[in-house]
Each structure stands twice: as C-alpha cells, then as structure tokens.
Amino acid sequence: MKRQIALSLLLLPLLACGAGRSVYYLWDAQREFARAEESGAAQKAVFEYTMARQYLLKAREEAGYSDYQAAEDLARKSMDWSSQASDIAEFGSSERDLLLDGMDELVPNDVRSGD
C-alpha cells in the first residue's frame, strides 16, 4: 500500500507536465498501432495503417524536439487511425461501407463499387 502511494506521488507530477502526458499518449499510440499490425491492417487497411504509422512517427519526432503538445495531439490522431485500421482489418468493412449499406436505391452502383 505504501509503495503504491509513493509510486503515485512520484508519477503525479509527470501527469501534470506536458512531457509526461505526451509520453503516456505515445505509449498508448504505440500499443494501439501494434494491435493494428497484429490484426493484419498493413494488408487489409493500407490507408488507415499508413496514416497511423505516419502520425506515430511524427509524434515521436515532435517529442524529440520537446514540442509536447504537438506530440500528444499527433499521438491521439495515430491512436484514432490505428483503431480504424484494426476495425477494418478485423471486421472487413470501413465506415464508408457501413454507411452505404441499406442505401441501394440512393447510391449509384459506380459509387458503391468505388470505380
């Protein structure tokens, strides 16, 4: 119990400062990106996977330049793209496909097929 309190007190200042928060979001973004990789998003959701990867790389770069707010924002975007990539890889459809379902009479076939 005392150890947990001591650890919490040590970590509390990190959560309040930009560097600590950006590191937290970078870890989360890396974990979410790894989940996307494991789900096969590199082959099944190429665009979303690439966006997630590029945002993660840029977030790391900005953290290296001590621009912690930018790093946090970019890491969050990477998490969003990674999540989308994972969903597409796992469930086989994108948000666009889901929106087009049930709209057969409203959406022309060439739009539906992506041609």
C-alpha positions as CSV (number, residue, x, y, z in Angstrom):
1,M,0.0,0.0,0.0
2,K,2.8,2.4,1.0
3,R,4.6,1.5,-2.2
4,Q,1.6,2.3,-4.3
5,I,1.1,5.7,-2.7
6,A,4.8,6.5,-3.1
7,L,4.7,5.5,-6.8
8,S,1.5,7.6,-7.3
9,L,3.2,10.6,-5.7
10,L,6.2,10.2,-8.0
11,L,4.1,9.8,-11.1
12,L,1.7,12.6,-10.3
13,P,4.0,15.5,-11.4
14,L,4.6,13.6,-14.7
15,L,0.9,13.5,-15.5
16,A,0.6,17.3,-14.9
17,C,3.5,18.3,-17.2
18,G,3.4,18.1,-20.9
19,A,6.4,15.7,-21.2
20,G,4.7,13.1,-19.0
21,R,1.4,13.4,-20.8
22,S,2.9,13.1,-24.2
23,V,4.9,10.0,-23.2
24,Y,1.7,8.5,-21.9
25,Y,0.0,9.1,-25.2
26,L,2.9,7.9,-27.2
27,W,2.9,4.6,-25.3
28,D,-0.9,4.3,-25.9
29,A,-0.4,5.1,-29.6
30,Q,2.4,2.6,-29.9
31,R,0.2,-0.1,-28.2
32,E,-2.8,0.7,-30.5
33,F,-0.5,0.6,-33.6
34,A,0.9,-2.7,-32.5
35,R,-2.7,-4.0,-32.2
36,A,-3.4,-2.8,-35.8
37,E,-0.2,-4.5,-37.0
38,E,-1.2,-7.8,-35.3
39,S,-4.7,-7.7,-36.9
40,G,-3.2,-7.5,-40.4
41,A,-4.1,-3.9,-41.1
42,A,-0.9,-3.4,-43.2
43,Q,-2.6,-5.6,-45.9
44,K,-6.3,-5.1,-45.2
45,A,-6.5,-1.4,-44.3
46,V,-3.5,0.1,-46.1
47,F,-4.6,3.8,-46.0
48,E,-5.6,3.8,-42.3
49,Y,-2.5,1.8,-41.3
50,T,-0.2,4.2,-43.2
51,M,-1.9,7.3,-41.6
52,A,-1.5,5.7,-38.1
53,R,2.2,4.9,-38.8
54,Q,3.0,8.4,-40.1
55,Y,1.2,10.2,-37.2
56,L,3.1,8.0,-34.8
57,L,6.4,8.7,-36.4
58,K,5.7,12.5,-36.4
59,A,4.6,12.4,-32.8
60,R,7.9,10.8,-31.8
61,E,9.7,13.4,-33.8
62,E,7.9,16.3,-32.1
63,A,8.5,14.8,-28.7
64,G,12.2,14.7,-29.6
65,Y,12.0,18.4,-30.3
66,S,10.3,18.9,-26.9
67,D,7.1,20.1,-28.6
68,Y,5.0,18.0,-26.2
69,Q,1.5,19.4,-27.1
70,A,2.1,18.6,-30.8
71,A,3.4,15.2,-29.8
72,E,0.3,14.5,-27.7
73,D,-2.1,15.7,-30.5
74,L,-0.3,13.6,-33.1
75,A,-0.3,10.5,-30.9
76,R,-4.0,10.9,-30.4
77,K,-4.5,11.0,-34.1
78,S,-2.3,7.9,-34.5
79,M,-4.5,6.1,-32.0
80,D,-7.6,7.0,-33.9
81,W,-6.2,5.8,-37.2
82,S,-4.8,2.7,-35.6
83,S,-8.2,1.9,-34.2
84,Q,-9.9,2.4,-37.6
85,A,-7.2,0.2,-39.2
86,S,-7.8,-2.6,-36.7
87,D,-11.5,-2.4,-37.1
88,I,-11.3,-2.7,-40.9
89,A,-8.8,-5.5,-40.7
90,E,-10.8,-7.4,-38.1
91,F,-14.4,-6.8,-39.5
92,G,-13.6,-6.3,-43.2
93,S,-15.5,-3.1,-43.7
94,S,-14.9,0.6,-43.5
95,E,-17.2,3.3,-42.2
96,R,-18.0,4.2,-45.8
97,D,-19.2,0.6,-46.5
98,L,-21.3,0.7,-43.4
99,L,-22.9,4.0,-44.4
100,L,-23.7,2.7,-47.9
101,D,-25.5,-0.4,-46.6
102,G,-29.2,-0.1,-47.0
103,M,-28.9,2.8,-49.4
104,D,-29.2,0.7,-52.6
105,E,-31.8,2.9,-54.2
106,L,-30.0,6.2,-53.3
107,V,-26.4,5.3,-54.2
108,P,-25.4,4.6,-57.8
109,N,-23.5,1.3,-58.4
110,D,-20.3,3.0,-59.6
111,V,-20.1,5.0,-56.3
112,R,-20.8,1.8,-54.3
113,S,-18.1,-0.2,-56.0
114,G,-15.5,2.7,-55.8
115,D,-15.0,2.9,-59.5
